[in-house]
Amino acid sequence: MLMFSRTLIIWRFLLFLTLWNLANGESYPHHEPFEGSNMGHHHYYGDGAFNGKKCDAQTKCKAEDGFVCIDGMCACQYSQQQLSSEKKCLSLVHGPCLTSKNVSLPCTANAKCVPDLQSYNYHKCVCADGYIESHQRTCHLAYGQPCGNDRSQICDHIGGLACVEGTCKCRDDLQVYNEKEKKCKGIVGAICQFLEHDFCVGGTSCEDELRGYETIGLCKCDPGLKWNGEKCEK
């Protein structure tokens, strides 16, 4: 409990220092990557000219777009939790965010900034309603959402969704969407991979079947069960 309190105090101090520096355009020391992050190095941008703009006490970075001075160059404050879009720093899902009169740490597209219930005075990005988090910590369209040709409106391919007739659905008619697991699952007759143990719906398994000269995997009812058109039962 004591260690948690000390950590919380340190986080509050760092957040206060960060916001003060952003508001005043001051130089800020190099930040270590957040644990579990998967982004690359700092993205460097300048104030007006966004290609490696140098900064110092006289030449300040564009704080309203989330840039601070790191090692003499304008960069996003949290390099491993932010990506740059339209010359702005955008926090990924679970990344820090804030919107105020003098400071802006906006979220990536299709995400919103909400209070973090586990930490006082701290906000984080979460996907907006109708969206689901991707492996890249961006937000993709969830099942049943309208879709089109907009590249920023991608169906959740991790869950097996695709844009079918303007709606995010399972790719195959022999698949159904599992709301609890947030992914498409195969019913009896659906093509499957033998190693995908959880792809087929409950009461079914992926079994090999010889078709001509080719062996494919199909979802089939487990021994002792029969398909009734909706599920496998005794």
Secondary structure, DSSP 8 states (H G I E B T S, - for coil): -HHHHHHHHHHHHHHHHHHHHHHHT-B-------TT----S--B--SSS-SS-B--SSS---GGGTEEEETTEEEESSGGGEEEETTEEEE-TTSB-EE-SS-EE-B-TTEEEEE-TTSTT-EEEEE-TTEEE-TTS-EEE-TT-B--S-TT--B-GGGTEEEETTEEEESSTTEEEETTTTEEEE-TT-EE-TT-TTTB-TTEEEEEEEETTEEEEEEEE-TT-EE-SSSEE-
